[in-house]
Amino acid sequence: MIKEVCVENFTMVPKAVSQGAGRIELCDHLNVGGTTVSHGVALQTIQYC
């Protein structure tokens, strides 16, 4: 089973990965339904993963 998690910023990504997340939906502003993150945040997350 693949575990997927939706996180609001990069700081939550390492914890999600360490807890077994196989997919990460990275959003910004989840309080308004989620928006696309900045290019810098996306790049940082891709490099980490």
PDB file of N, CA, C and O in Angstrom, chain B, residues numbered from 101:
ATOM      1  N   MET B 101       0.834  -1.167   0.000  1.00  0.00           N
ATOM      2  CA  MET B 101       0.000   0.000   0.000  1.00  0.00           C
ATOM      3  C   MET B 101       0.893   1.250   0.000  1.00  0.00           C
ATOM      4  O   MET B 101       1.864   1.328   0.753  1.00  0.00           O
ATOM      5  N   ILE B 102       0.559   2.198  -0.833  1.00  0.00           N
ATOM      6  CA  ILE B 102       1.303   3.464  -0.894  1.00  0.00           C
ATOM      7  C   ILE B 102       0.610   4.473   0.010  1.00  0.00           C
ATOM      8  O   ILE B 102      -0.595   4.700  -0.100  1.00  0.00           O
ATOM      9  N   LYS B 103       1.380   5.070   0.897  1.00  0.00           N
ATOM     10  CA  LYS B 103       0.845   6.109   1.776  1.00  0.00           C
ATOM     11  C   LYS B 103       1.102   7.472   1.143  1.00  0.00           C
ATOM     12  O   LYS B 103       2.219   7.770   0.720  1.00  0.00           O
ATOM     13  N   GLU B 104       0.066   8.289   1.084  1.00  0.00           N
ATOM     14  CA  GLU B 104       0.190   9.630   0.532  1.00  0.00           C
ATOM     15  C   GLU B 104      -0.212  10.630   1.608  1.00  0.00           C
ATOM     16  O   GLU B 104      -1.147  10.395   2.374  1.00  0.00           O
ATOM     17  N   VAL B 105       0.500  11.739   1.653  1.00  0.00           N
ATOM     18  CA  VAL B 105       0.219  12.774   2.639  1.00  0.00           C
ATOM     19  C   VAL B 105       0.236  14.138   1.954  1.00  0.00           C
ATOM     20  O   VAL B 105       0.996  14.363   1.011  1.00  0.00           O
ATOM     21  N   CYS B 106      -0.592  15.022   2.429  1.00  0.00           N
ATOM     22  CA  CYS B 106      -0.610  16.397   1.934  1.00  0.00           C
ATOM     23  C   CYS B 106       0.008  17.275   3.016  1.00  0.00           C
ATOM     24  O   CYS B 106      -0.477  17.306   4.147  1.00  0.00           O
ATOM     25  N   VAL B 107       1.062  17.979   2.674  1.00  0.00           N
ATOM     26  CA  VAL B 107       1.724  18.860   3.638  1.00  0.00           C
ATOM     27  C   VAL B 107       1.738  20.288   3.112  1.00  0.00           C
ATOM     28  O   VAL B 107       1.678  20.529   1.906  1.00  0.00           O
ATOM     29  N   GLU B 108       1.820  21.228   4.051  1.00  0.00           N
ATOM     30  CA  GLU B 108       1.706  22.634   3.682  1.00  0.00           C
ATOM     31  C   GLU B 108       3.044  23.308   3.416  1.00  0.00           C
ATOM     32  O   GLU B 108       3.077  24.366   2.787  1.00  0.00           O
ATOM     33  N   ASN B 109       4.133  22.736   3.869  1.00  0.00           N
ATOM     34  CA  ASN B 109       5.431  23.343   3.591  1.00  0.00           C
ATOM     35  C   ASN B 109       6.533  22.302   3.691  1.00  0.00           C
ATOM     36  O   ASN B 109       6.309  21.187   4.164  1.00  0.00           O
ATOM     37  N   PHE B 110       7.725  22.677   3.242  1.00  0.00           N
ATOM     38  CA  PHE B 110       8.836  21.724   3.186  1.00  0.00           C
ATOM     39  C   PHE B 110       9.200  21.172   4.556  1.00  0.00           C
ATOM     40  O   PHE B 110       9.622  20.020   4.661  1.00  0.00           O
ATOM     41  N   THR B 111       9.047  21.966   5.600  1.00  0.00           N
ATOM     42  CA  THR B 111       9.491  21.508   6.919  1.00  0.00           C
ATOM     43  C   THR B 111       8.774  20.246   7.371  1.00  0.00           C
ATOM     44  O   THR B 111       9.261  19.546   8.258  1.00  0.00           O
ATOM     45  N   MET B 112       7.635  19.948   6.780  1.00  0.00           N
ATOM     46  CA  MET B 112       6.885  18.741   7.144  1.00  0.00           C
ATOM     47  C   MET B 112       7.289  17.531   6.308  1.00  0.00           C
ATOM     48  O   MET B 112       6.907  16.406   6.631  1.00  0.00           O
ATOM     49  N   VAL B 113       8.048  17.740   5.252  1.00  0.00           N
ATOM     50  CA  VAL B 113       8.407  16.653   4.330  1.00  0.00           C
ATOM     51  C   VAL B 113       9.296  15.596   4.984  1.00  0.00           C
ATOM     52  O   VAL B 113       8.976  14.412   4.874  1.00  0.00           O
ATOM     53  N   PRO B 114      10.391  15.953   5.656  1.00  0.00           N
ATOM     54  CA  PRO B 114      11.237  14.905   6.248  1.00  0.00           C
ATOM     55  C   PRO B 114      10.479  14.001   7.223  1.00  0.00           C
ATOM     56  O   PRO B 114      10.690  12.788   7.233  1.00  0.00           O
ATOM     57  N   LYS B 115       9.612  14.574   8.029  1.00  0.00           N
ATOM     58  CA  LYS B 115       8.836  13.765   8.973  1.00  0.00           C
ATOM     59  C   LYS B 115       7.890  12.828   8.221  1.00  0.00           C
ATOM     60  O   LYS B 115       7.746  11.662   8.586  1.00  0.00           O
ATOM     61  N   ALA B 116       7.255  13.334   7.184  1.00  0.00           N
ATOM     62  CA  ALA B 116       6.341  12.505   6.399  1.00  0.00           C
ATOM     63  C   ALA B 116       7.082  11.328   5.770  1.00  0.00           C
ATOM     64  O   ALA B 116       6.588  10.201   5.782  1.00  0.00           O
ATOM     65  N   VAL B 117       8.257  11.591   5.227  1.00  0.00           N
ATOM     66  CA  VAL B 117       9.063  10.534   4.606  1.00  0.00           C
ATOM     67  C   VAL B 117       9.491   9.514   5.668  1.00  0.00           C
ATOM     68  O   VAL B 117       9.416   8.306   5.443  1.00  0.00           O
ATOM     69  N   SER B 118       9.940  10.013   6.824  1.00  0.00           N
ATOM     70  CA  SER B 118      10.404   9.099   7.875  1.00  0.00           C
ATOM     71  C   SER B 118       9.271   8.249   8.442  1.00  0.00           C
ATOM     72  O   SER B 118       9.515   7.178   8.999  1.00  0.00           O
ATOM     73  N   GLN B 119       8.037   8.722   8.303  1.00  0.00           N
ATOM     74  CA  GLN B 119       6.893   7.955   8.789  1.00  0.00           C
ATOM     75  C   GLN B 119       6.273   7.089   7.698  1.00  0.00           C
ATOM     76  O   GLN B 119       5.207   6.504   7.891  1.00  0.00           O
ATOM     77  N   GLY B 120       6.950   7.010   6.544  1.00  0.00           N
ATOM     78  CA  GLY B 120       6.546   6.053   5.530  1.00  0.00           C
ATOM     79  C   GLY B 120       5.756   6.583   4.352  1.00  0.00           C
ATOM     80  O   GLY B 120       5.229   5.794   3.568  1.00  0.00           O
ATOM     81  N   ALA B 121       5.659   7.886   4.204  1.00  0.00           N
ATOM     82  CA  ALA B 121       4.926   8.434   3.061  1.00  0.00           C
ATOM     83  C   ALA B 121       5.654   8.082   1.770  1.00  0.00           C
ATOM     84  O   ALA B 121       6.854   8.322   1.634  1.00  0.00           O
ATOM     85  N   GLY B 122       4.916   7.514   0.829  1.00  0.00           N
ATOM     86  CA  GLY B 122       5.477   7.172  -0.471  1.00  0.00           C
ATOM     87  C   GLY B 122       5.171   8.229  -1.520  1.00  0.00           C
ATOM     88  O   GLY B 122       5.811   8.289  -2.569  1.00  0.00           O
ATOM     89  N   ARG B 123       4.187   9.057  -1.220  1.00  0.00           N
ATOM     90  CA  ARG B 123       3.811  10.164  -2.099  1.00  0.00           C
ATOM     91  C   ARG B 123       3.543  11.384  -1.236  1.00  0.00           C
ATOM     92  O   ARG B 123       3.001  11.274  -0.136  1.00  0.00           O
ATOM     93  N   ILE B 124       3.922  12.530  -1.737  1.00  0.00           N
ATOM     94  CA  ILE B 124       3.710  13.772  -1.006  1.00  0.00           C
ATOM     95  C   ILE B 124       3.032  14.780  -1.921  1.00  0.00           C
ATOM     96  O   ILE B 124       3.512  15.066  -3.018  1.00  0.00           O
ATOM     97  N   GLU B 125       1.919  15.308  -1.456  1.00  0.00           N
ATOM     98  CA  GLU B 125       1.274  16.415  -2.150  1.00  0.00           C
ATOM     99  C   GLU B 125       1.674  17.673  -1.398  1.00  0.00           C
ATOM    100  O   GLU B 125       1.258  17.886  -0.259  1.00  0.00           O
ATOM    101  N   LEU B 126       2.479  18.501  -2.040  1.00  0.00           N
ATOM    102  CA  LEU B 126       3.002  19.704  -1.404  1.00  0.00           C
ATOM    103  C   LEU B 126       2.157  20.895  -1.832  1.00  0.00           C
ATOM    104  O   LEU B 126       2.103  21.242  -3.012  1.00  0.00           O
ATOM    105  N   CYS B 127       1.511  21.503  -0.879  1.00  0.00           N
ATOM    106  CA  CYS B 127       0.627  22.642  -1.154  1.00  0.00           C
ATOM    107  C   CYS B 127       1.048  23.830  -0.295  1.00  0.00           C
ATOM    108  O   CYS B 127       1.901  23.712   0.585  1.00  0.00           O
ATOM    109  N   ASP B 128       0.450  24.935  -0.560  1.00  0.00           N
ATOM    110  CA  ASP B 128       0.602  26.140   0.251  1.00  0.00           C
ATOM    111  C   ASP B 128      -0.807  26.606   0.586  1.00  0.00           C
ATOM    112  O   ASP B 128      -1.734  26.364  -0.188  1.00  0.00           O
ATOM    113  N   HIS B 129      -0.981  27.244   1.682  1.00  0.00           N
ATOM    114  CA  HIS B 129      -2.274  27.828   2.067  1.00  0.00           C
ATOM    115  C   HIS B 129      -3.413  26.804   2.053  1.00  0.00           C
ATOM    116  O   HIS B 129      -4.419  26.989   1.368  1.00  0.00           O
ATOM    117  N   LEU B 130      -3.243  25.726   2.818  1.00  0.00           N
ATOM    118  CA  LEU B 130      -4.291  24.702   2.883  1.00  0.00           C
ATOM    119  C   LEU B 130      -5.603  25.253   3.442  1.00  0.00           C
ATOM    120  O   LEU B 130      -6.672  24.697   3.190  1.00  0.00           O
ATOM    121  N   ASN B 131      -5.518  26.347   4.202  1.00  0.00           N
ATOM    122  CA  ASN B 131      -6.725  26.924   4.782  1.00  0.00           C
ATOM    123  C   ASN B 131      -7.686  27.473   3.729  1.00  0.00           C
ATOM    124  O   ASN B 131      -8.857  27.712   4.024  1.00  0.00           O
ATOM    125  N   VAL B 132      -7.201  27.674   2.510  1.00  0.00           N
ATOM    126  CA  VAL B 132      -8.074  28.133   1.421  1.00  0.00           C
ATOM    127  C   VAL B 132      -8.193  27.076   0.326  1.00  0.00           C
ATOM    128  O   VAL B 132      -8.550  27.386  -0.810  1.00  0.00           O
ATOM    129  N   GLY B 133      -7.898  25.850   0.669  1.00  0.00           N
ATOM    130  CA  GLY B 133      -8.048  24.759  -0.282  1.00  0.00           C
ATOM    131  C   GLY B 133      -6.758  24.305  -0.940  1.00  0.00           C
ATOM    132  O   GLY B 133      -6.753  23.324  -1.684  1.00  0.00           O
ATOM    133  N   GLY B 134      -5.673  25.002  -0.678  1.00  0.00           N
ATOM    134  CA  GLY B 134      -4.377  24.617  -1.228  1.00  0.00           C
ATOM    135  C   GLY B 134      -4.038  25.350  -2.508  1.00  0.00           C
ATOM    136  O   GLY B 134      -4.848  25.408  -3.434  1.00  0.00           O
ATOM    137  N   THR B 135      -2.853  25.903  -2.561  1.00  0.00           N
ATOM    138  CA  THR B 135      -2.357  26.583  -3.747  1.00  0.00           C
ATOM    139  C   THR B 135      -0.993  26.015  -4.097  1.00  0.00           C
ATOM    140  O   THR B 135      -0.399  25.276  -3.311  1.00  0.00           O
ATOM    141  N   THR B 136      -0.505  26.356  -5.262  1.00  0.00           N
ATOM    142  CA  THR B 136       0.798  25.885  -5.711  1.00  0.00           C
ATOM    143  C   THR B 136       1.911  26.557  -4.917  1.00  0.00           C
ATOM    144  O   THR B 136       1.873  27.761  -4.666  1.00  0.00           O
ATOM    145  N   VAL B 137       2.893  25.766  -4.529  1.00  0.00           N
ATOM    146  CA  VAL B 137       4.036  26.315  -3.792  1.00  0.00           C
ATOM    147  C   VAL B 137       4.942  27.091  -4.734  1.00  0.00           C
ATOM    148  O   VAL B 137       4.832  26.977  -5.955  1.00  0.00           O
ATOM    149  N   SER B 138       5.836  27.880  -4.156  1.00  0.00           N
ATOM    150  CA  SER B 138       6.782  28.642  -4.967  1.00  0.00           C
ATOM    151  C   SER B 138       7.780  27.698  -5.636  1.00  0.00           C
ATOM    152  O   SER B 138       7.942  26.547  -5.229  1.00  0.00           O
ATOM    153  N   HIS B 139       8.435  28.209  -6.660  1.00  0.00           N
ATOM    154  CA  HIS B 139       9.440  27.422  -7.381  1.00  0.00           C
ATOM    155  C   HIS B 139      10.550  26.987  -6.425  1.00  0.00           C
ATOM    156  O   HIS B 139      11.013  25.849  -6.495  1.00  0.00           O
ATOM    157  N   GLY B 140      10.974  27.869  -5.548  1.00  0.00           N
ATOM    158  CA  GLY B 140      12.043  27.553  -4.609  1.00  0.00           C
ATOM    159  C   GLY B 140      11.683  26.413  -3.652  1.00  0.00           C
ATOM    160  O   GLY B 140      12.504  25.535  -3.388  1.00  0.00           O
ATOM    161  N   VAL B 141      10.472  26.433  -3.145  1.00  0.00           N
ATOM    162  CA  VAL B 141      10.022  25.370  -2.250  1.00  0.00           C
ATOM    163  C   VAL B 141       9.920  24.048  -3.001  1.00  0.00           C
ATOM    164  O   VAL B 141      10.320  23.004  -2.485  1.00  0.00           O
ATOM    165  N   ALA B 142       9.397  24.090  -4.193  1.00  0.00           N
ATOM    166  CA  ALA B 142       9.296  22.868  -5.004  1.00  0.00           C
ATOM    167  C   ALA B 142      10.689  22.304  -5.286  1.00  0.00           C
ATOM    168  O   ALA B 142      10.898  21.097  -5.166  1.00  0.00           O
ATOM    169  N   LEU B 143      11.629  23.148  -5.654  1.00  0.00           N
ATOM    170  CA  LEU B 143      12.994  22.716  -5.949  1.00  0.00           C
ATOM    171  C   LEU B 143      13.669  22.116  -4.715  1.00  0.00           C
ATOM    172  O   LEU B 143      14.319  21.075  -4.804  1.00  0.00           O
ATOM    173  N   GLN B 144      13.516  22.766  -3.581  1.00  0.00           N
ATOM    174  CA  GLN B 144      14.096  22.263  -2.335  1.00  0.00           C
ATOM    175  C   GLN B 144      13.526  20.882  -1.997  1.00  0.00           C
ATOM    176  O   GLN B 144      14.266  19.991  -1.581  1.00  0.00           O
ATOM    177  N   THR B 145      12.243  20.708  -2.172  1.00  0.00           N
ATOM    178  CA  THR B 145      11.603  19.437  -1.873  1.00  0.00           C
ATOM    179  C   THR B 145      12.068  18.338  -2.824  1.00  0.00           C
ATOM    180  O   THR B 145      12.347  17.219  -2.395  1.00  0.00           O
ATOM    181  N   ILE B 146      12.151  18.652  -4.099  1.00  0.00           N
ATOM    182  CA  ILE B 146      12.614  17.682  -5.083  1.00  0.00           C
ATOM    183  C   ILE B 146      14.049  17.248  -4.776  1.00  0.00           C
ATOM    184  O   ILE B 146      14.371  16.063  -4.856  1.00  0.00           O
ATOM    185  N   GLN B 147      14.904  18.201  -4.427  1.00  0.00           N
ATOM    186  CA  GLN B 147      16.298  17.867  -4.100  1.00  0.00           C
ATOM    187  C   GLN B 147      16.373  16.989  -2.870  1.00  0.00           C
ATOM    188  O   GLN B 147      17.201  16.079  -2.810  1.00  0.00           O
ATOM    189  N   TYR B 148      15.523  17.244  -1.885  1.00  0.00           N
ATOM    190  CA  TYR B 148      15.517  16.432  -0.676  1.00  0.00           C
ATOM    191  C   TYR B 148      15.060  15.003  -0.969  1.00  0.00           C
ATOM    192  O   TYR B 148      15.664  14.035  -0.508  1.00  0.00           O
ATOM    193  N   CYS B 149      13.993  14.897  -1.737  1.00  0.00           N
ATOM    194  CA  CYS B 149      13.426  13.580  -2.001  1.00  0.00           C
ATOM    195  C   CYS B 149      14.310  12.776  -2.942  1.00  0.00           C
ATOM    196  O   CYS B 149      13.984  11.637  -3.274  1.00  0.00           O
TER     197      CYS B 149
END
